[in-house]
Amino acid sequence: LKMRSLARFFERSFSQTRYFSNSSVQQRQTGFELASHLTQHTKTAVIESPISDKLNGQITYAYFPSTTPNTGQPPLVLIGGTSHILSTWLGHIKFLHSKRDLLIYETRGQGKNNQLSLTDCTLKQHADDFSALSQRLNLTGPLDLVGFSFGARVATSIVATNQGQFRRTVLCGIGARRGTIGRIALRTWSSCLNAGSLEAMIWSALSVSYGHGFLSQNEKNLPNWVRKVASDQSLEGLRGIVQQSHVEDEKDEWHTLRLCERMDGRVLLIGGDEDVLAPPREVNDLFEHARSRNKNWELVMMKNSGHMMPFEKPKQWREIILSAGPIALARHLLDD
């Protein structure tokens, strides 16, 4: 990666996000400082597949040592949703690595920076990719892993196939099943991508990802968000994720229910009470099913939040995932 051009890209990108649109000069300068900070920590690693040399390539990641020394806490690994890239998390990075070493990476299919084949974007391949990356970075464990939405499904596959490596896993926006609206949304996204329209897919995703209040408050910013996300992604990459990483057959070993049965360590499940992609009923069903096999599961439902809880309720979300001990509010709704 050419760091100078990447810095300019982040600066341009940040001017279009909700965090700094229509903001003061000071806020824009803060945004540029955050983007530059990310640029300084962004690297690539060569990973090798145990299956085929054709799946080898370069993966993009950012590693931030904690700004608080000797925390006694393991590194925190963060995997984002379908169309997330490193800069998606700019608003969170400063807070997350103030207390923890932090690793964020772009999975196979996310963004445009990786040099990876898209012939296999299954959950198994994503798990293999993480294993290769962690070996390359000498991350032997214990680790804490946070996965959001698509990233949560990737996280279940990683933990289920790497038992003993993780102290705690946080799964955000994932249920036992997709639900009716979720299944329709997935078909819509696939159709949009087959038709060659990234923006149509992203508009569809926006309409079901955020709570009503958040969308109403930010409606005027949505066109800029859509254009920004579309410019960050590749059609082939998102098609690979959408069409290859979703498993609907509950008997399949890579279905969420089956993967969660094989997860060890502590697991925190976070849902939003307005989420239609991972409906509260399905989130609760996953919790009950998994907890019957592993008593170390906990559940928190965030009030007045849709699917995008890290961005609708950022402060609450950070406090929950950074908590060192058991969550005392398990199964309770969290107020603002």
Helices and strands as residue ranges (DSSP letters): H 3-14, H 25-41, E 42-47, G 53-55, E 57-64, E 76-79, G 86-89, H 90-96, E 102-105, H 123-136, E 143-148, H 150-161, E 166-172, H 180-194, H 198-209, H 212-218, G 219-221, H 222-232, H 235-244, H 256-261, E 266-272, H 280-291, E 297-302, H 309-312, H 314-322, E 333-334
